[in-house]
Amino acid sequence: MKKNNLIATVFAMAALSASAITPQPSSISFIENAKPLKLGKETTVRIIGAESSDSIRLAEYMSAHDFTVVPTKKKAQVSLSIDQQLGHEAYNLHVNNKGVSISASSGAGLFYGIQTLMDLRDDYSKSIPALSISDSPRFAYRGMMLDISRHPRDKEFILKQIRAMERLNLNRLHLHLTDAAGWRIESEKYPRLNTVASWRPEETWKEWNAGGNLYGGTHGGFLTKEELKEIVDYAADRYITVIPEVEMPSHSEEVFAAYPMLSCTHTDKGCSNFCAGSEATFEFIQELLDEVLEIFPSEYIHIGGDEAPKGQWTECDACRKRMADEGLASPEHLQSYFIRRIQDYLSSKGRKAIVWDDALEGDGPSESAVIMSWRGTEPSSVSLPVILSPGRYCYLDSYQDAPSTQPEAIGGYTSLSTLYDYDPDPAAVGFQGNLWCEYIPTDSHAEYMLYPRMLAVAETAWTPAERKNADDFRRRAISESERMRTEGFTVFDLNTEVGNRPEAQTPVDHLAKGKKVTYLSPYWKNYPAGGDSTLVDGLRGGWNYSDRLWQGFLSADSDERVDVLIDLGAETPIQEISATFMQICGPDVWFPEHVTIYAGNDPDDLTELTSINHTQIADTEVSFRDFGWKGSATARYVRYRATAAKGVIFIDEIIVR
């Protein structure tokens, strides 16, 4: 009886131990009443049937993680073997009291099986419960992007992040190597990229941006070719492919600081785009890409393609001539011409391009490209493969908790739960988390922003949607965060998380809820939130305008912002009318300068209840302020107006009581 109780206890503990595995496997079953596997001080392992390169790689990796690799014909506690019936990265893992068997069709699959075994071993230092796991990834591409242009990172920092990636079954490291803030890759062909474009007078991006974006100085640096090759090899030993991004045709001011003739102005000022009308541009890029391809063996090379100001091309004689000569109808088609020429060159070298979804404008890229979607482009809307990386969920430079409790960020609010709850379209080929670093100057700050949110990226990219569980994941994320801290990582503490803005957590009931709203000035199409019902739907906004609860207002040619008329449906006694605005000056979001509130029974003849003036003052905070009226009136209609000379205005709800 005691023995049966012991086995039942072990089985119950085994069920709990499944939650130590991150990302969660596709399926796991525990063998009830079976004896667990007892582990000795040395865990022996043999590798059967793998390619020699995989055998060497796996043996070296396991030896570095306290496994003893023995010859194939010798008995061992852990056996790794090849099963060609499994998918490329899939694996099966079985544990009983005699040992562990892991089978896969590739070295990558065996490697992921090893990660699961290590999770189990870490949780059960003396024995592993009898179980069977059948596992394979949800997406083929599972990525993390590091922006090392805005603030350079050294080789050791990148190797450290690769070690975090390996435990999470992530297989693509996207390095954003070039941008206006600095060129971070060695070039022997164009040395001024390293002597000029890699350096700046100010240490941080924020100081550099405020100081006029000058180049040269003592702050910055770049990774040498040898350092980058070491990173590539280190990642490959962990079945991670490093994908370089060389930004074009825009975000290239640092290039023009070194080689001004390549810009549309042919100077180092006033232009962020390569001149698409100059053959010198394409000669430069092709020779530069030759150096990049020498370092990075990846099938895909990321060539950017986002946020190119098209007006710069329309003002350039050479670009206008190119458009006329090639029969290009618009600057958007000129961008397509540019991207396709680079694609053709990569194709001649046996490579392919990844581009941001902006490149879909005009004719778009040719069919060999993969689209990296950051603005919400779904796979069903394009004919090309799509890697999903939507800014609302996957931009890890956003605040991960109440802004007042966090280091300054670029804006946004992406909590762990926000990211984890996102369900990407299964038609995509990949899923990626991006860390942009404008406001992230130090290595420890970068890690703080990455973890534990990259755990959510990893589980979403690997685990079937039906196997995800938010409560269980949070518990595992807390445990994994503690393990990472012991390994020297700086990790956000989930135990002290404040959570979303309190007003956003409970719907509000008021007299205008669900009533008809007429927009006398339109809301901004870029931030429509829930459309015409947004301001009276009873839902308050969170810490940032990206949550689709804040409605944006912007006018290019006037101070007019918010101007709405609410029909309460009948003459109603009212005592309060108010609305909350937010201010985040970095992305040009401001409080209004003037608010006027009216009420009455005739929409064409309303009485002014209050007029409020406010001076817009720049700060570095994320702030919220109510602009409203209190008193006594009777009215069927309420009109709310807000004006501002600059910036975007966001409002979540007009509350009438």
N, C-alpha and C positions, 0 to 999 in steps of 0.2 A: 504493500500500500504506500509506504514511504517512497519507494522507487517510482511508482506511477505519479505521485504528487510532484516529485522532483522533475520528472520528464515533462509534466504539464506546465510546471513553472518555467522550465527552459524554453518550451514552445511559446509560451506567452511572451517571454523576454525576446525571443527571436522575432516575433511579429512586430514588436516595438523596434527592434534593431533595423528593420527594413527602412525605417524613417531616417537612419543615419546616411543613407545613400542619396547623394545629390550629384547630378539630376536623377530623379526616380526612374527605375527601369520600366520597360514596357509591360512586363508581367513578372511576378514573383510568387512562388508558392512554397510553403514550408511543409516539411515532411513530419507529420505529427507522430509522436512517440519514437522518433528516431534519435539515435545518439549523436551528439554534436562532434565536430572535429576538434580534437585537442591540438593546439599548436605548441611546438617546442621553441627553444630559444633561437634555433636556426630553422627557417622554413626553406626546404629544398624545392627546386623547380626544374623541370626539363621542358625543352621545346622540340616538338616533333613536326617535321614536314614543312616548316616555314621557309620562305626564301632566305638565302644566306644573309642578305642585307637586313632583313627583318629579324632574323635570329640574333645577329650581332647587336642590333639596336635594342632589342628587347632584353637580351642578356645583360647588357651594360646598364640599362635602366633599372632592372630588378636588382642587380647587384648593389646599386647605389641606394636601394630602399630596403635593405636588410633581408633580401632573399639570397639564398645560395644556389647558383645555377650549376647543375650537374650534367654529365653526358646523357645523351638521349636514351641510351639503353639501360641506364641506371634508374632504379625506382626513386620516386620523389613524392612529396606531399602535394605538389601542384604540377599538373600536366597541361601544357599549352599545345594545341594541335589544330591542324587545318581541316576545315570542312567546307568544300566548295559549294555546297548547297545553300549556304547562308548568304545574305546580302553583303555588300562591300564592307560596311562598318558594323554589321550586326555581330552578336556573339551569344553563346549559350554558356552558362556557368552552373555547375552542379557541385554541391558539397554534401558529403556524408562522413561517417567516422573514419573512413579510410583515406580520404584526401579530397582535393579540389581538381576538377577538370574544367578547362576553358577551351572552347572551340570557336573558330571564326574562319572566314574565307580569306582574311587579309591580316597583315601586321597591325593595321589600325584597329580592327575588331578585337584582336587579342589585347591590344593596349587598353582599350576601354574596359574589357573584362578585368584586366589587372587593376584599373582604378576602382571598380566595384569591389573587388577582393580587398583592396587596401582600405576602403571605407568600412567593410565588415571587420577586417582585422583590427582597425583602430578602435572600433566599438567593442570588440570582444578580444581582449589581449590574450586570453587563455584558450578560448575555443570559439568556433563559428558554428551556428546552428545548421542542421541539415536543411537544404533548400535547393530549389531550382529557379534559375532566372533565364528568361529569354528576352533579349533586348536588341533594339535597333533604333536609330535616330529618326525623329520626325522630319528634320530638314537636313539636306546634304551639306549646306553651308551654315556654319554656326560661328558667328564672328564677334570680335571685339575691335573697335577702332580707337587708336590713340593718336591724338593731335599733338605732335611734337614740334610744330612750327611756332605756335604762339609762345610756348615756353619749351626750350629744348630739354630733352631727357637723355641721360647717358645710357651706355650699353647695359650697365648692371641693373638699372631700373627696368629696362625692357625685358631682360632675362628673368627678372623676378616676376613680372606679370605673366610671362609664359609659363612659369611654374604654377601660378594660380590657374591659368587656363587649362593646363593638363589635367588637373583634378576635376574639372567641370566638363570634360568632353568637348571643349571648344576647339575648332580646327582651323580657324582663319584669324590671323592677326593683320589687321588693316592699319598700316602706318601712314598717317597724313603728314608727309615729309616736307611739303612746300606750301607756302601761302604768303600773303603780303608781309606777315610779321617776321618771316625769316626762312632762309633756304637751309635745310638740314641734311643734305646728302653731298658727299664729296664729288666734285667734278674735276677731272684732270683736263678735259677739253676746254672748259670755260671756267678758269680759276677765279675770276672775279665774283662768281656766285658764292665762293667761300671767303674771299678776302673782303667783300663788300656786303653782299646780300644776306650773309649769315649773321651779321652783327648789327647792333643798334646802341645808341647812347644810354638808353634806360634799361633797367633790369626787367621790369614787368611790362606785360602787354598794355595794361591800363595806363601806365606812365608814358609809354611810347606813343600810344594813341593820343593822349592829351598833349604830348610834346610836338606834334606835327608829323609823326611817322617818318622820322629821318633814319638813314642807314649809316653804317660804319660805327665804330665805338668799341667798347670793351665787353659788352654783354651779348651772349648768344653762343654760337658754336655750331658744329655739325658732326655727324657721324662719318668716320672714314669708311672707305670701301671694305677694308679688312674687318672693321667692327660690324658692319652690316652683314657681311658674309658669315661672321661668327653667329650673329643673331639668327640668320636664316638656317644655318646648320643646327643650332641648338633647338630651334623650333621643330625642324624636320625630325629630329630624334624623338620628338613627342607627338609626331603626326600632325603638326600644325604648319600650315602654309602661310608664309608672310607675303602679303600683297601690298606693294608700294603704291602710294598715290602721288602723282606729280600733277599739280593743279594747272588746268588750262581750260578754255582760253582766257579766263579771268582770274581774279585773286592773284595777280602776277606782278604787283608793283615792285616786289623785291628783285625780280629779274630785271626790270627796267632801270632800277638803281644801278645795276651793274652793266647792262647792255641796253641803253635807252633807245637805240635805233629800232628795237623790236616792237615798240609801242606805236599806237596810232598817232600820237603826238610827236614821236621820234625824240622825246625828251624823257627825263626821269620824273616828270610831274604830270598830273592831270589825266592819267589813263590807267585803268586796271586790266584792260584787254590786250592780248597779243594782236598785232596788226594782221588781220586775215587776208589782206590784199598783197602782202609782201612775201615773195618766195624765200627771203632770208629767214622769216619766221619758221617756215617748215624745215628748212635746212638745219636751223638751230635745234628745233625740237627733236628731229630725227637723230641728230648726232648725240643729243643728250639722252634720248631713249636708248641708244646703243649702250651707253654706260650703265643705265638702269638695268637693262636686260642682262648685262654681264654679271650683275650682283644677284638679281632675283630670278630664280628659275620658274616662278609661278606661271601657270597657264594664263592667268588674267593680270592685267596691269590697270590700275585705276587712273583715269585721266581727268577726273573732275567733271567739268561741264556745267557747273551751277552758277547762278546769280551773275551772269554776264550782262553788264549794262549795254543794251543794244544801241542806244543813242550814240555811243562812242564810235561805232562803225559807220553810222549814217553821216557823221561829221568828218570822216576820213576819206580823202580822195582815192587812195589806193583801194580801200574796201568798197567804195561805191563802184569803182572800175571793175573790181572782181565780181561784184554782183551783176553788173551789166554784161560782162564777158561770159559769165557762167549761166546767165538767164535766171538768176535767183530773185525771187519775188519780194523778199523781205530780209531784214537782219536775222530773223529767226532761221531762215533758210541758209543764210551765210554761216551761222553757227553749225548747222547740220553739215554743210560743206566742210567746215573746219574739222569737226569730229570725225567725219567719214574718211578724210584724208589721213588722219592719224590712225584710224582703224586699219586702213589699207596698209599702212606701213607696219603696224604691229602684225598684221596677218602675214606679211612677207617674211617676218621673222618667226612665224609659228606661234604667235601669241594673239590674245583677244583683249577687248577693252571692257571695263566696268565704268559706267557713267552715272552721275546723279540724274534724277528724273527730270530735271530742267532741260536736259538734252533731248527730250521727246518733242520739244517745240520745233516748228518748221517741218522738215521731212523726217526728223529724228535720226538716230544712228542706224547703221546697217544691221542686218539680222544676226551678226556674230556677237553683238554686244549683250551684256547683262545690265539691267537697270537697277540701281540702288535707290529705293524709294524713301525719301525723307519727308515728302509733303503729303503723303497719304495715298499715293498711287497704288491701286490694287492690281494683282496679276491679271484679273479678268478684263481690265481696261486697256491692256497693251498686248501685243503679239510676241513680245520678247520675254525671256526669263526675268524674274524680279526677286531681288533680295529686299525684304521688308526691314526698314529701319525708321519708322515714323517718328518725327520729332516729339510728338505729344507723349510717347511712351518710351522711346529708346534714346533720348538725348540726356545723358547722365550729367551734363553740366547744369541742369536745373536743380533748384532746391529739392532736397529729399525730405525735409521736415519744415515746420514753421520757420519762415525766413528770419525772424528775430532771434532764433536759437542757433542759426547756422552761419558759417563763413559766407561772405558776400559771393553771390553767384550771378550768372548772366540774367537770371529770371526763371520763370516757369516753376512748376511744382510737379515732380515725379517721385512719388513715394514708392516704396517697395511693393505695396499692394496694387498701386496703379499699374505698374509695369507687369506684375505677375498676373493680374486679371485680364490683360490684353490677350485676345485670341487671334493670332495672325492667320490669314487666309492660307489653307493647306496647299493651294495651288502654287504658292511661292517656292522658290528653290532654296531660300535661306532667310535667316533672321539674325540681326546684329544690333549690339549696343554701341553707342558712340560717345566718346568723351572728348568734347571740344574744350580747349583750355585757355580761352581768353582771360578768365577770372581765376585760373588755377595755377599759381606760380610755382608751387613746391611739389616735390614728389609725394610727401605725406598727404597733402591736400588732394592730389590726384587719386591716391588709393582710397582715401576717405569718400570720394565721390563714386568710385567704382564699386566698392564693396559695402554691403552685400548685394547691391542691385544687379551686379553681373551674375550672381547666382540665379536670379529670376530670369535673366536673359538665357542662361544656360539651360535651365529646366524647361522653359518655353520652347527653346530650339530643339531639345532632345525628346522630351517626354510627351506621349500622346495626350491630347487635350482631356480625355476622359480619366486619365490617371492623375491629373493635377488636383491638389487640395490646398487651399490657401492657408488654413489653420495649421496643417501639418508642415507645410513649407516654412511658415514663419518660425515654427519651433526648430526645424532643421537649420534655418538660416542663422538663428541665434547661436546654435551649437557650432556651426561651421565658422561663424565669425570669431568665436572664442579660439578655435583651433588656429585660424589665420593670425590672430593677435600673438599667439605663442610663437609663430613663425616670423614675426617681425613686421606684419602688415598693419597699416593704420586703417581701422574699420569703423564706420558709423555704428553707434550703439543703439540697437533696436529697443533695448530695455528702457531707454529714456525718451523714446519717440513721443512727440506731442500729438502729431496727426494733423489732419486737415483743419482749415479754418472752422471754428465752432459753428458759425452761421450756416456753413455749407452742409452740416451734418443732419439738420432737421428742417423739413419744409415749413414755410411760414404761411399762415392763413391771414387774409386781410380783405378789405372791401373790394379791391380791384382784381383780385385773383380770378383768372378765367374770363375777364371782361374783354371787350373788343378794343384793340389798339390801332390807331391810324398814325402812320409815320409821315409827319409833315416834312421831315428830312430823312433820307434813307440811312439805314445802317450800312456799315462797311461790308462789302461782299466777302472780304477775306476772313472776317470774324462774325458770321451771322448768328452764332450760337444756335438756339432752337427756332430761329425765324421770328415771325410776327408775334408769337405768343411768349417770347422769352421774358419780357419785362413784367409779365403778370402771371407767370406759371407757378409761383410759390417756391421757386428754387433759388437759393442764394449761391453765389460763387465762392470758390475756394481761394487758395493762396495765389493763383495766377489765372490770367485770361485764357490760357490754353485748355481749360477744362470744359469748354463749350457751354458754360453757364453765364459767362460774361459776354455781353454784346458790344462790339466795337463800333466807333463812329469816327469818321475822318472825311474832311472835305479839302480838296486840293486848292480851291480858289476862294474860300471864305472862312470866316470864323465859326460858321454854323456847325454844330455837332449833333447833340440830341435835341429833337423837337417832336414830341409825341402827344397825341390826344387820346385819352382814355374815356370810354363811355361806360359809366357805372350802371346804365340800364334804367335808372329811375332817380329822381331827386332824393339825395341821401345826406343825412347829417355827417359831417366829417370834422375831425379834430387834428389830424396829422397827415402830412404828405412828405415822404422822404425817399431818398435814393442814396446808395453807397457807390462811391467811385474809388478806383485804386490809382496809385502812382508808383511807377517803376521807371525812373528817368533813363536808365541805360538803353532800353529798347524804345524810348520815346513815348512812354505812356505817362499821361499827366492828369492831375486834377483839373477841373474846369476853371476858367477865369470868371465866369459869370453864370449864375443860375437864376431863372425866373420861373415862378410857379403861379398858375392861374387856376380859377375854378368858377363854375357858374352853370346855368341851365340852358344857355344858348351858345353853341360851339363857336359862333361868329362874334360873340360879345361877352367875353369872359372877364372876370375881375382879377386884377393882379393881387395875389396874397402876400408875396414876398419877392424881394430882389436881393441877391447875395453876391457880393464881389469877393474875389479871392485872387491873391498874387501867386503866380506859379513860381516856386522856388526849387531849384535843383537840389537833390540830395542823393544818397546812396542806399536809401532804405526801400523796403516794400511797405507801402503805407495805404491805409484805408480811411476814408472820411465820409461822413454823412452830410448831405446838403438837403435841408428840408424846412418845413414850416409847421408850426403848432398854433392852434387857435380854435376858432369856432366858425363854421360855415355850413351852408346847405347847397349841394350842387349835384348835377348829374354828370357833368364833364370836368375832367382834370387835364390841364395841359402842363407839361414839364419841358423846359428848355434849358440847354447848357451850351455855352460857347467857349471857344479857346482859340488863341492866335497860333498855337503850335501844338503838334503832337496828336496822338490818338487818345480818345476818351473811351473808357470802358465802364459799363453799368450793368448790374445784375438783376435788379428788381426795383420797381417803383411801388412802394408800399403806401396804401391809403387806409387809414383807420378812422 
